[in-house]
């Protein structure tokens, strides 16, 4: 998965989280990208996003 594909998939979740938590979507996407290797390691990024 490319970086752009990862962002396209996770962006809607990050925006929804931003609307509830007032934390910028980019601050949710960045750790998810790093922790999951841009989506290459399964659910690590999703788990990171859910923890916010």
C-alpha positions in Angstrom: 0.0 0.0 0.0 1.3 3.4 -0.9 1.3 6.3 1.6 -1.5 8.0 -0.4 -3.6 4.9 -0.4 -3.1 4.6 3.4 -4.2 8.2 3.9 -7.2 7.7 1.6 -8.4 4.7 3.7 -7.8 6.2 7.1 -8.7 9.8 6.5 -12.5 9.5 7.1 -11.8 7.7 10.4 -9.3 10.4 11.4 -11.8 13.2 10.5 -14.6 11.6 12.5 -12.2 11.3 15.5 -11.3 14.9 15.0 -14.9 16.0 15.2 -15.4 14.2 18.5 -12.1 14.9 20.2 -11.0 18.2 18.6 -7.6 16.6 17.9 -6.3 17.4 14.4 -6.8 14.5 12.0 -3.1 14.7 11.0 -2.2 14.0 14.6 -4.2 10.8 14.4 -2.9 9.8 11.0 0.8 10.3 11.8 1.1 7.8 14.6 -1.1 5.3 12.8 1.1 5.5 9.7 4.3 5.1 11.8 3.0 2.3 14.0 1.5 0.3 11.0 4.3 0.9 8.5 1.9 2.8 6.3 -0.7 -0.1 6.6 1.7 -2.9 6.1 1.5 -4.4 9.5 -2.2 -5.2 10.0 -4.3 -3.4 12.5 -1.6 -1.4 14.4 -2.7 1.9 12.8 -6.4 1.2 13.4 -5.7 0.4 17.0 -3.7 3.6 17.4 -6.5 5.6 16.0 -9.1 4.0 18.3 -7.0 4.8 21.3 -7.4 8.6 20.8 
